[in-house]
Amino acid sequence: MNYSIHNEIIRLYYGGASHRRIAKMLGINRKTVAKVIRKHNEARSGTEAPISTRRPSLLDPFQQNIDHLLERYPDITAVRLHEELGRLGFRGGYTIVKEKLRSLKTRQSRKPVIRIETGPGVQSQMDYSPYEIDFTAEGRRRVHAFSYILSYSRRQYVHFVEQQDFITTIREHKHVFDRFQGLAATCLYDNMKVVVTSWDGEQPIYNTRFLAFATHYGFRPWACKRKRPQTKGKIERPFWFVESNLLNARTFSSFDHLNEVTAWWLENISDAHVHRETKRRPIDLYQEELPFLLPLPAQPYDSAEVLYRVVNVEGYVAYRQNFYSVPWQRIGDLLPVRITENELIVYGPDILEIARHERFPNSVNGQRRTDKHHLPGSDVQHRHELLRQRFEEFGDQGVFFFEELVKTRRYGRDEAQRILGLLSTYRREDLHAALERAARYRAFSLSVMERILAAQATPRPGLHALEAETREHLRQIGGEAVPPRSTAEYQKLLDFEEETANHGSDDQEESNISNDPA
């Protein structure tokens, strides 16, 4: 280890940094840090252990060869080093070579990190850091600090979030861009999956969704080389400031309270303190950097999440274990749902908004938001007409089944509503066939429908249901993807159907069906 690294360890140690923090900042092993500090304290106290005399080693005659091999091949393994030394006449065992290589790599000094300063508006850096916080009202929770810093002015943005997914990362970028009234031309990132999906050798393969976001705002994402955290030193160091100043000796009642204190801290402490490198306040340097930042686009990037949800039998759609009401007549429908940071918006099959709710926080589950206008109401005739319209989607037999169900069953309308709810479990064509079968044998009840479906249909897996319904919905709103063929191509199929019909019996099905339509 060279003297500059040794000096930096001792300087940080007297500055109050922990062994772990020193090791992370300098990119060295914690044991190495502890060893340097221990020897320093022994030397200062006069209790340093006497230097022992080293015994000769079988590797001593090959030291120059070992140094030459390590210089050419820094990542050489002990197996390969033993093989190469064997060619040169070494007759010792593998273990002594392995221990020698380990000691040399431990003592091998890293090149000092050279701090590169950039001009105003040129570069920014972004990263996450996880923390376990003991909230007095919510208990112990794991949260993540999203941090973004302008490399020139050192003005920092920090906001705590509950997860590090794509949507959260995009939204936090938008917040910091709005706060800084612009953005730097390049932003440095580590190997986070939101930004980099994989590596081809030393070439990062960027997430195409993130590239679309970066293109919208006009900045360039720059993935740092793997295992090189010092490349983003300007963002790594401020996390120590967050830990030692923002989180140190403070108590937070809730997640929201943590972010309230963080907002105050950014304005009154982080922006206003004199930075140890620039010797100026970040807010003052930011005023000089502001004219060089990229301007914000007229329209912000749409970071909303869009997904499909089935309306359950009670008239709710589910999101993150909470439930949001929609007009009850849409029971059983698969509807597009748009999730923003604060709202959940539901659209009908015609892509017109039918419901809008304030979102529950991610930490809340098992709750419901209900709009009274979505409930059936007390107008029985109006409810009857709406249910009849839904059963009209299944043709004349569907209408006939509904009318007879209401006529013959005491709670016929309630049963009709629950029958529509079966669409969340079975395919529409299966429900259609079951309605026709029940109507043919004049069996009008929810229980009969459930028995028919249990005997004749297979419940569809949730993911398959979404895929099929989504594809059908896109086909309806987008038109035919493939132009129709000539009818001559289907003539063979028509001939085959006629032959099959001539050999069949019209009464065969009825003879095989018992009194129970299921």
C-alpha positions in Angstrom: 0.0 0.0 0.0 1.4 3.4 -1.0 1.8 6.3 1.4 -1.1 8.3 -0.1 -3.6 5.6 0.6 -2.2 5.1 4.1 -2.5 8.8 4.8 -6.1 9.0 3.5 -7.1 6.1 5.8 -5.7 7.9 8.9 -7.2 11.2 7.8 -10.7 9.7 7.4 -10.2 7.8 10.7 -9.6 11.0 12.6 -12.5 12.6 10.8 -14.8 10.1 12.5 -15.5 7.7 9.6 -16.1 4.0 10.4 -13.9 1.3 9.0 -16.7 0.2 6.7 -17.1 3.7 5.3 -13.4 4.2 4.8 -13.1 0.9 2.9 -16.1 1.7 0.7 -14.8 5.2 -0.1 -11.2 4.0 -1.0 -12.3 0.7 -2.6 -10.2 -1.5 -0.3 -10.8 -4.3 2.2 -12.1 -3.5 5.7 -9.5 -5.8 7.2 -6.8 -3.7 5.5 -8.3 -0.5 6.9 -8.3 -2.1 10.4 -4.7 -3.2 10.1 -3.5 0.2 9.0 -5.3 1.9 11.9 -4.1 -0.7 14.4 -0.5 -0.3 13.4 -0.8 3.5 13.4 -2.2 3.4 17.0 0.6 1.0 18.1 3.3 3.3 16.6 1.8 6.4 18.3 1.5 4.6 21.7 5.0 3.0 21.5 3.6 -0.5 21.8 4.4 -1.6 18.2 5.3 -5.3 18.0 9.0 -6.0 17.2 9.8 -6.9 13.6 10.3 -10.6 13.1 13.0 -12.1 10.9 11.6 -13.7 7.8 12.6 -17.2 7.0 14.0 -18.0 3.5 11.4 -19.3 1.0 11.6 -21.6 -2.0 10.0 -18.8 -4.0 12.7 -16.2 -3.3 14.8 -17.1 -6.4 11.7 -16.6 -8.5 10.5 -13.3 -7.1 11.5 -11.4 -10.2 9.6 -13.8 -12.4 6.5 -13.5 -10.2 6.7 -9.7 -10.4 7.0 -9.8 -14.1 4.0 -12.2 -14.5 1.8 -10.1 -12.2 2.7 -7.0 -14.1 1.6 -8.6 -17.4 -1.3 -10.5 -16.0 -2.7 -8.8 -12.9 -5.6 -11.4 -12.7 -3.4 -14.5 -12.9 -4.6 -17.3 -10.8 -2.5 -19.4 -8.3 -2.9 -22.5 -10.5 -1.5 -20.7 -13.6 1.2 -19.0 -11.6 2.3 -22.5 -10.2 2.3 -23.9 -13.8 4.5 -21.0 -15.1 6.9 -21.3 -12.2 7.2 -25.0 -12.7 8.3 -24.4 -16.3 11.1 -22.2 -14.8 12.3 -24.9 -12.5 10.3 -24.3 -9.3 9.7 -27.6 -7.5 7.6 -26.4 -4.6 3.9 -27.2 -3.9 0.8 -25.3 -5.0 -0.1 -24.1 -1.4 3.0 -21.9 -1.0 2.4 -20.3 -4.4 -1.3 -19.6 -3.4 -0.2 -18.0 -0.1 2.4 -15.9 -1.9 0.0 -14.7 -4.5 -2.6 -13.8 -1.9 -0.1 -11.8 0.1 1.1 -9.9 -3.0 -2.4 -9.0 -4.1 -3.2 -7.8 -0.6 -0.1 -5.5 -0.5 -0.6 -4.5 -4.1 -1.4 -0.8 -4.1 -4.3 0.6 -6.1 -3.8 3.5 -8.3 -4.9 6.6 -6.5 -8.3 7.9 -7.7 -8.0 11.1 -9.6 -11.0 13.4 -9.0 -12.3 14.7 -12.3 -14.2 18.0 -12.2 -16.7 18.8 -14.9 -18.1 22.1 -16.2 -21.5 23.4 -15.3 -24.4 21.4 -16.8 -22.1 18.7 -18.1 -22.6 15.8 -15.6 -24.8 14.5 -12.9 -24.8 11.2 -10.8 -27.6 9.1 -9.4 -27.8 6.1 -7.1 -29.9 4.4 -4.4 -28.9 3.4 -0.9 -31.0 1.2 1.4 -31.7 1.9 5.1 -33.5 0.2 7.9 -35.5 2.9 9.8 -37.3 2.4 13.1 -40.4 4.5 12.7 -42.2 5.2 16.0 -45.7 4.9 14.5 -45.1 2.3 11.7 -42.3 0.1 13.2 -39.1 -1.0 11.5 -39.1 -0.7 7.7 -36.6 -0.9 4.9 -36.6 2.2 2.7 -34.3 3.4 -0.2 -32.8 6.8 -0.5 -32.9 8.0 -4.1 -30.1 10.5 -4.6 -29.2 12.7 -7.6 -26.4 15.3 -7.6 -25.2 17.9 -10.0 -21.4 17.3 -10.4 -20.4 20.9 -10.8 -22.4 22.6 -8.1 -22.8 19.6 -5.8 -26.5 20.5 -5.3 -28.2 17.3 -4.2 -31.7 15.9 -4.3 -32.7 13.1 -1.8 -36.1 11.4 -1.5 -36.9 8.1 0.3 -38.9 5.5 -1.6 -40.3 2.1 -0.8 -38.9 0.3 -3.9 -36.3 0.7 -6.7 -38.4 -0.4 -9.7 -38.6 1.3 -13.1 -41.7 3.4 -12.4 -40.3 4.8 -9.1 -36.9 5.6 -10.7 -38.6 7.5 -13.6 -40.9 9.4 -11.3 -38.0 10.5 -9.0 -36.0 11.7 -12.0 -39.0 13.8 -13.0 -39.2 15.3 -9.5 -35.5 16.2 -9.4 -35.6 17.7 -12.9 -38.6 19.9 -11.8 -36.8 20.9 -8.6 -33.6 21.9 -10.4 -35.5 23.4 -13.4 -33.4 21.4 -15.8 -30.9 18.6 -16.0 -27.3 17.8 -16.9 -26.3 16.5 -20.3 -24.9 13.2 -18.9 -25.9 11.1 -15.9 -23.7 8.4 -14.4 -25.3 5.2 -13.1 -24.0 1.9 -11.6 -25.2 -1.5 -12.8 -28.8 -1.1 -11.8 -31.3 -3.2 -13.8 -33.5 -0.2 -14.4 -30.7 1.3 -16.5 -28.6 -1.6 -17.7 -30.2 -4.9 -18.6 -26.9 -6.8 -19.3 -23.3 -6.4 -20.4 -21.6 -7.6 -23.6 -18.0 -7.8 -22.4 -17.3 -4.3 -21.3 -20.2 -2.8 -23.3 -23.4 -2.1 -21.4 -26.7 -3.0 -22.9 -29.1 -0.3 -21.8 -32.8 -0.8 -20.9 -34.7 0.4 -24.0 -37.5 1.8 -21.8 -35.0 3.9 -19.9 -33.4 5.0 -23.1 -36.8 6.2 -24.3 -37.1 8.2 -21.1 -33.6 9.7 -21.5 -34.2 10.6 -25.1 -37.4 12.4 -24.1 -35.4 14.7 -21.8 -32.3 14.8 -24.0 -29.7 13.5 -21.6 -27.2 10.6 -22.0 -27.1 7.8 -19.5 -23.6 6.6 -18.7 -23.1 3.2 -17.0 -19.9 3.1 -14.9 -17.6 0.1 -15.2 -18.5 -2.8 -12.9 -16.7 -3.0 -9.6 -15.6 0.7 -9.9 -17.8 2.6 -7.3 -15.2 5.4 -7.1 -16.2 6.4 -10.6 -19.3 7.9 -9.0 -17.5 9.4 -6.0 -19.6 12.6 -6.1 -22.8 10.6 -5.4 -21.2 8.0 -3.0 -19.7 10.6 -0.6 -23.1 12.5 0.0 -24.6 9.2 1.3 -22.2 9.6 4.2 -23.5 13.1 4.7 -27.1 11.8 4.7 -26.2 9.1 7.3 -24.2 11.4 9.6 -26.4 14.5 9.4 -29.9 13.8 8.2 -30.5 10.4 9.8 -28.1 10.8 12.7 -29.8 11.6 16.1 -33.2 12.1 14.6 -36.4 10.1 15.1 -39.1 9.7 12.5 -42.7 8.8 13.2 -43.6 7.6 9.7 -42.4 7.3 6.2 -44.1 10.5 5.2 -42.5 12.3 8.2 -39.1 11.1 7.0 -39.6 12.7 3.6 -40.9 15.9 5.2 -37.8 16.2 7.3 -35.7 15.4 4.3 -37.3 18.2 2.3 -36.5 20.6 5.1 -32.9 19.3 5.4 -32.2 19.7 1.7 -33.2 23.3 1.7 -31.7 24.4 5.0 -28.7 22.1 5.5 -27.6 20.4 2.2 -28.0 23.4 -0.1 -26.7 25.9 2.5 -23.6 24.2 3.9 -20.1 24.9 2.6 -18.9 22.0 0.6 -15.5 20.5 1.6 -14.2 20.3 -2.0 -15.6 23.4 -3.7 -15.4 25.6 -0.5 -18.7 27.1 -1.6 -22.4 26.6 -0.9 -24.1 24.2 -3.4 -27.0 26.6 -3.8 -24.6 29.4 -4.9 -22.8 27.3 -7.4 -26.2 26.0 -8.6 -27.2 29.6 -9.6 -24.1 29.7 -11.9 -24.8 26.2 -13.3 -28.6 26.8 -13.9 -28.1 28.6 -17.3 -26.1 25.6 -18.6 -28.7 22.9 -17.7 -30.8 21.3 -20.4 -34.3 22.9 -20.4 -37.3 20.8 -19.6 -39.6 19.6 -22.4 -43.0 21.2 -22.7 -44.7 17.8 -22.0 -43.3 15.7 -19.2 -42.6 12.0 -19.8 -45.7 9.9 -19.1 -44.5 7.5 -16.3 -47.9 6.0 -15.6 -48.2 2.2 -15.4 -51.0 0.7 -17.6 -52.3 -2.8 -16.9 -55.5 -4.8 -17.2 -57.7 -5.9 -14.3 -60.9 -8.0 -14.1 -63.8 -6.4 -12.2 -64.8 -8.8 -9.4 -68.3 -9.8 -8.5 -68.6 -6.9 -6.0 -67.7 -4.3 -8.6 -64.0 -3.7 -7.6 -60.7 -3.9 -9.3 -57.6 -4.9 -7.3 -54.2 -3.2 -7.2 -51.5 -4.0 -4.6 -53.9 -5.8 -2.4 -56.4 -2.9 -2.2 -59.7 -2.5 -4.0 -61.2 0.3 -6.0 -64.8 0.5 -7.2 -66.0 0.8 -10.8 -69.6 1.0 -12.1 -71.1 -2.3 -10.9 -72.6 -3.1 -14.3 -69.0 -3.7 -15.5 -68.7 -6.9 -13.3 -66.7 -9.6 -15.1 -65.2 -7.2 -17.6 -61.4 -7.0 -18.2 -60.7 -3.2 -18.2 -57.5 -1.1 -18.7 -56.3 0.6 -15.5 -53.8 3.5 -15.5 -51.7 3.9 -12.3 -50.1 7.3 -11.6 -48.2 8.3 -8.6 -51.3 9.4 -6.7 -54.3 8.1 -8.7 -55.8 5.0 -10.1 -57.9 5.5 -13.3 -60.1 2.8 -14.8 -61.3 2.9 -18.5 -64.2 1.2 -20.2 -63.9 -1.0 -23.3 -64.2 2.1 -25.4 -61.2 3.7 -23.6 -63.3 6.3 -21.9 -62.7 7.0 -18.2 -65.3 5.4 -15.9 -63.6 5.6 -12.5 -60.9 7.6 -10.8 -59.6 7.1 -7.2 -56.9 8.4 -5.0 -54.3 5.6 -4.5 -53.6 4.0 -1.2 -49.9 4.1 -0.1 -47.9 1.1 -0.9 -47.7 0.2 2.8 -51.5 -0.1 3.1 -53.3 -3.3 2.0 -56.8 -4.8 2.4 -58.6 -1.4 2.1 -61.4 -0.3 -0.3 -62.2 3.0 -2.0 -65.9 3.1 -3.0 -67.7 5.7 -5.1 -71.4 5.7 -4.2 -72.3 6.4 -7.8 -70.8 3.0 -8.7 -73.2 1.1 -6.5 -76.4 -0.4 -8.0 -78.7 2.1 -6.1 -82.3 1.7 -5.1 -83.8 2.1 -8.6 -84.7 -1.6 -9.3 -86.0 -1.0 -12.8 -82.8 0.8 -13.8 -80.7 -2.0 -12.3 -82.8 -4.5 -14.2 -82.2 -2.7 -17.5 -78.4 -2.5 -17.0 -78.2 -6.2 -16.2 -80.3 -7.0 -19.2 -77.9 -5.1 -21.4 -75.0 -7.1 -20.1 -76.9 -10.4 -20.9 -77.7 -9.1 -24.4 -74.0 -9.5 -25.1 -74.6 -13.3 -25.1 -77.4 -13.2 -27.7 -81.1 -14.1 -27.5 -80.5 -17.1 -25.2 -78.6 -14.9 -22.8 -81.6 -12.4 -22.6 -84.1 -15.3 -22.3 -82.0 -16.8 -19.4 -81.9 -13.5 -17.6 -85.6 -12.8 -17.9 -86.5 -16.2 -16.7 -84.0 -16.1 -13.9 -85.5 -12.8 -12.6 -89.0 -14.2 -13.0 -88.4 -17.6 -11.2 -85.8 -16.8 -8.5 -86.5 -14.6 -5.5 -83.1 -12.9 -5.7 -82.7 -13.3 -9.4 -81.0 -10.0 -10.0 -78.4 -10.7 -7.4 -77.7 -14.1 -9.0 -77.5 -12.5 -12.4 -74.8 -10.2 -11.0 -72.8 -13.1 -9.6 -73.2 -15.0 -12.9 -71.5 -12.1 -14.7 -68.8 -12.3 -12.0 -67.9 -15.8 -13.3 -66.2 -14.1 -16.2 -63.3 -13.5 -13.9 -62.8 -17.3 -13.8 -64.1 -18.7 -17.1 -63.8 -17.6 -20.7 -66.6 -15.6 -22.3 -67.3 -18.4 -24.8 -67.6 -21.0 -21.9 -70.1 -18.8 -20.1 -72.0 -18.3 -23.3 -72.2 -22.0 -23.9 -73.3 -22.6 -20.3 -76.1 -20.0 -20.6 -77.4 -21.7 -23.8 -77.4 -25.1 -22.2 -79.2 -23.9 -19.0 -81.8 -22.0 -21.1 -82.4 -25.1 -23.3 -83.3 -27.2 -20.2 -85.0 -24.4 -18.4 -82.7 -24.5 -15.4 -82.4 -20.9 -14.3 -80.1 -20.4 -11.3 -76.5 -19.5 -10.2 -75.9 -23.0 -8.8 -76.8 -24.6 -12.2 -74.4 -22.3 -14.0 -71.6 -23.1 -11.6 -72.2 -26.9 -12.0 -72.3 -26.6 -15.8 -69.1 -24.6 -15.9 -67.4 -26.9 -13.4 -68.3 -30.0 -15.6 -67.6 -28.5 -19.1 -65.2 -25.7 -18.8 -61.6 -25.2 -17.4 -60.9 -22.2 -15.3 -58.3 -20.1 -17.0 -55.0 -19.1 -15.4 -54.9 -15.4 -14.7 -52.0 -14.6 -17.0 -53.5 -16.5 -19.9 -56.8 -14.6 -19.3 -55.1 -11.3 -19.5 -53.2 -12.2 -22.6 -56.3 -13.5 -24.5 -58.6 -10.6 -23.4 -56.0 -8.0 -24.1 -55.4 -9.4 -27.6 -59.1 -9.4 -28.4 -59.6 -5.9 -27.1 -56.7 -4.6 -29.2 -58.1 -6.4 -32.2 -61.5 -4.6 -31.7 -60.0 -1.1 -31.3 -57.3 -1.6 -34.0 -59.2 -3.4 -36.7 -58.2 -6.6 -38.5 -54.5 -7.3 -38.4 -54.7 -9.7 -41.3 -56.9 -9.1 -44.4 -59.7 -11.6 -45.1 -58.9 -14.5 -47.5 -60.8 -15.7 -50.5 -63.7 -18.0 -49.6 -62.3 -20.5 -52.1 -59.6 -21.3 -49.6 -62.2 -22.5 -47.1 -64.3 -24.7 -49.5 -62.6 -27.9 -48.3 -63.5 -27.1 -44.7 -67.2 -26.5 -45.8 -67.3 -29.8 -47.7 -65.9 -31.6 -44.6 -68.6 -30.1 -42.3 -71.4 -31.1 -44.7 -70.1 -34.7 -44.7 -69.9 -34.8 -41.0 -73.4 -33.4 -40.6 -74.9 -36.0 -42.9 -73.5 -38.9 -40.8 -74.5 -37.3 -37.5 -77.7 -37.6 -35.5 -79.7 -34.5 -34.5 -81.0 -36.3 -31.4 -77.7 -37.8 -30.2 -76.9 -35.0 -27.8 -80.3 -35.0 -26.2 -80.2 -38.8 -25.6 -77.0 -38.5 -23.7 -78.1 -35.7 -21.4 -79.6 -36.5 -18.0 -82.3 -34.4 -16.3 -79.5 -32.5 -14.7 -78.1 -30.1 -17.4 -74.7 -30.2 -15.8 
